[in-house]
């Protein structure tokens, strides 16, 4: 099922004003945002200016990695100084160098890869979790229950989930890999739920701790506000958006 294949039904609400609604959600295991919207780490979307503005209004901007390490370090510092929160995208090729250069000014890292179900992604996560860095790390992109569950067992703090729905993504066209967004979101929710249940001590009858679970971030395919709503309703914590913000960023800042 895709977002267009379903509609939501209303339910009873005791909310008398939209001002009463709290949309705070988790962006990673140990970080939260007030609005469940995240800028995609693309060079036409997530500049210093756009990241600062998104952070200040309660969403999140992820500084893209298509720049030198020195530039990313200085821009990350600017974002952190101006908004108090900084997220950096990193790739596998020079991940260690970028992390060591930016860690002082970074609250959270986004791993920028096409396929989270890959050995080098798992190797990176094992290295990161044993290297003494305190920042949470979001990994991906994931699409299947297996990919989410495997990475949850390796202590991923969240998932960039879905492959192919983004307006600029050519993965489905070139490889045939993809899944309608609503079904894909269900796979992630189910995998995280199964992982939570696997953490229960049956002898102590412990219950899953919602604050301990990794986040699910629907990556791409958000065309209208209703798509965001359906992504949240299908188990995601927040959405990553590119197209609706493309062109609003000053890429030379």
C-alpha positions in Angstrom: 0.0 0.0 0.0 1.1 3.5 -0.7 0.0 6.7 1.0 -2.7 7.3 -1.7 -4.2 3.8 -1.1 -5.6 4.7 2.4 -7.5 7.4 4.2 -7.8 7.9 7.9 -11.0 7.8 9.9 -11.7 10.4 12.6 -11.9 9.5 16.3 -13.2 11.2 19.5 -11.0 14.0 20.7 -11.1 16.1 23.8 -8.8 18.7 22.3 -10.5 22.1 22.1 -7.7 24.0 20.4 -4.9 23.2 18.0 -2.6 25.1 20.4 -3.0 22.2 22.9 -1.5 19.7 20.5 2.1 18.5 21.4 3.9 17.2 18.3 7.1 16.5 20.1 8.7 13.3 18.8 12.0 11.4 18.8 14.5 11.9 16.0 16.8 9.3 17.5 17.0 7.2 20.6 18.2 10.0 22.8 17.2 13.2 20.9 13.8 14.7 20.3 12.3 17.5 18.1 9.1 19.5 18.5 8.0 19.2 14.9 8.3 15.8 13.1 9.9 17.3 9.9 13.6 16.8 9.0 15.4 18.4 6.1 16.9 15.9 3.7 20.8 16.1 3.6 20.9 17.3 0.0 23.1 20.3 -1.2 20.0 22.0 -2.6 18.1 21.6 0.7 20.2 21.6 3.8 22.5 24.6 3.9 23.7 26.4 7.1 20.8 28.9 6.8 18.1 26.3 6.3 19.4 24.1 9.0 19.5 26.9 11.5 15.9 28.0 10.6 14.5 24.5 10.9 16.2 23.9 14.2 14.9 27.1 15.6 11.3 26.4 14.7 11.4 22.9 16.2 12.2 20.7 13.3 15.6 19.6 12.3 18.1 20.3 9.5 20.8 17.8 8.5 23.9 19.4 7.0 24.8 17.6 3.8 28.2 16.1 3.3 29.0 17.3 -0.2 31.8 19.6 0.9 35.3 19.4 2.3 35.8 18.1 5.8 37.1 21.6 6.9 34.0 23.2 5.4 31.7 20.8 7.2 33.5 21.4 10.5 33.1 25.2 10.3 29.5 25.1 9.1 28.6 22.6 11.8 30.0 25.0 14.3 28.0 27.9 12.9 24.8 25.8 13.1 25.5 24.7 16.7 26.3 28.2 17.8 23.2 29.8 16.2 20.6 27.1 17.0 22.0 25.0 19.8 21.6 21.8 17.8 23.6 20.4 14.9 23.2 17.2 12.8 25.7 16.1 10.2 25.5 13.7 7.3 28.4 11.4 6.7 29.3 8.8 4.1 31.1 5.5 4.6 34.2 6.5 2.6 35.5 9.1 5.0 33.2 8.7 8.0 35.9 8.5 10.6 37.6 11.6 9.4 34.4 13.6 9.3 33.2 12.4 12.7 36.5 13.2 14.4 36.5 16.7 12.7 32.9 17.6 13.6 32.2 15.7 16.8 32.7 18.8 19.1 29.9 20.6 17.3 27.5 17.7 16.5 24.5 16.3 18.4 23.6 13.5 15.9 25.0 11.8 12.8 23.1 10.6 9.7 24.8 7.9 7.7 24.2 8.7 4.1 24.1 5.4 2.1 21.7 3.8 -0.4 21.4 0.3 1.2 21.5 -0.2 4.9 21.5 -4.0 4.5 25.2 -4.1 3.6 28.2 -5.5 5.4 30.1 -2.2 5.3 27.2 -0.4 7.1 27.2 -3.0 9.8 31.0 -2.8 10.1 30.7 1.0 10.4 28.1 0.7 13.2 30.2 -1.8 15.1 33.2 0.5 14.9 31.2 3.6 15.8 29.6 2.0 18.9 33.0 0.9 20.2 34.9 4.1 19.5 33.8 6.2 22.4 31.6 8.7 20.6 28.6 9.9 22.6 26.4 11.1 19.7 23.5 9.0 18.4 23.8 7.8 14.9 21.0 7.3 12.3 21.7 4.5 9.7 20.0 3.4 6.5 18.5 3.4 4.2 16.5 0.5 5.3 13.4 -1.1 3.7 12.9 -4.6 5.0 12.2 -6.0 8.4 15.5 -7.9 8.3 17.5 -4.7 7.7 15.9 -2.8 10.5 16.1 -5.7 13.0 19.8 -6.5 12.2 20.8 -2.9 12.7 18.7 -2.5 15.9 20.7 -5.4 17.3 23.9 -3.5 16.5 22.6 -0.6 18.6 21.5 1.8 15.8 19.8 4.8 17.3 17.4 5.3 14.4 16.7 4.5 10.8 16.4 6.4 7.6 13.7 4.2 6.2 12.3 3.6 2.7 14.2 3.2 -0.6 13.0 4.8 -3.8 10.0 7.1 -3.0 11.9 10.4 -3.1 11.3 12.5 -6.1 15.0 12.6 -7.0 15.7 9.0 -6.2 16.5 6.8 -9.2 16.9 3.5 -7.2 13.6 2.0 -8.2 14.1 2.9 -11.9 17.7 1.6 -12.1 17.5 -1.4 -9.8 13.9 -2.4 -9.4 14.3 -2.2 -5.6 11.5 -0.5 -3.7 8.3 -0.9 -1.8 5.2 1.3 -1.5 5.7 3.7 1.5 2.9 2.6 3.8 3.8 -1.1 3.6 7.5 -0.2 4.0 6.7 1.8 7.1 4.9 -1.2 8.5 7.9 -3.3 8.0 10.0 -0.9 10.1 7.4 -0.6 12.8 7.1 -4.4 13.0 10.8 -4.9 13.1 11.4 -2.4 15.9 8.4 -3.9 17.8 9.9 -7.3 17.5 13.3 -6.0 18.7 11.6 -4.4 21.7 10.0 -7.6 22.6 13.3 -9.5 22.3 14.7 -7.2 25.0 12.2 -8.2 27.6 13.4 -10.2 30.6 10.6 -12.9 30.7 11.5 -13.8 34.2 11.2 -10.3 35.5 8.2 -9.6 33.2 9.8 -6.3 32.1 7.9 -4.3 29.6 9.5 -2.5 26.6 10.7 0.9 27.4 9.5 3.3 24.6 12.3 5.8 25.4 14.9 3.1 24.7 13.9 2.2 21.2 15.5 3.6 18.0 13.5 6.0 15.8 11.9 5.4 12.5 12.3 8.3 10.0 10.3 7.9 6.7 12.7 9.1 4.1 11.2 10.6 1.0 7.8 10.6 -0.8 6.1 13.3 1.2 4.2 15.4 -1.4 1.4 16.7 0.7 0.6 17.3 4.4 -1.6 14.2 4.4 1.4 12.0 3.5 3.2 13.2 6.6 0.1 12.4 8.7 -0.1 8.9 7.2 3.6 8.3 7.8 3.2 9.0 11.5 0.0 6.9 11.7 1.8 4.0 10.1 4.5 3.9 12.8 7.1 6.5 11.9 8.4 9.1 14.4 9.1 11.8 11.8 9.6 12.4 8.1 12.6 13.4 6.0 11.7 15.9 3.2 13.6 17.1 0.2 11.4 18.2 -2.6 9.1 20.5 -0.7 12.1 22.4 0.5 14.3 22.3 -2.6 15.3 25.6 -3.9 14.6 27.4 -0.6 18.2 26.9 0.6 21.1 29.3 -0.1 23.7 26.7 -1.1 26.6 29.1 -1.1 26.3 30.2 2.5 
